[in-house]
Amino acid sequence: MPSSIFHQDSFKHTSYSIMETSWGLSSYQWWRDGARGS
């Protein structure tokens, strides 16, 4: 397997992980703000 393809694959996986993490953090922030407001 060419290393360039592997690098592209792992980079894509990292991007997805970062997106999932930031989405989880922002939704947690929203949930915490809503819980505190009510």
ZIQUITA-V644848 format. One record per pair of residues at least 4 apart in sequence whose C-alpha atoms are under 8 Angstrom apart, sorted by sequence separation. I is the first residue (numbers start at 1). J is the second residue. If there is no record, write none. Layout:
I,J / I,J
//
This chain:
1,5 / 2,6 / 3,7 / 4,8 / 5,9 / 6,10 / 7,11 / 8,12 / 9,13 / 10,14 / 11,15 / 12,16 / 13,17 / 14,18 / 15,19 / 16,20 / 17,21 / 18,22 / 19,23 / 20,24 / 21,25 / 22,26 / 23,27 / 24,28 / 25,29 / 26,30 / 27,31 / 28,32 / 29,33 / 30,34 / 31,35 / 32,36 / 33,37 / 34,38 / 1,6
//
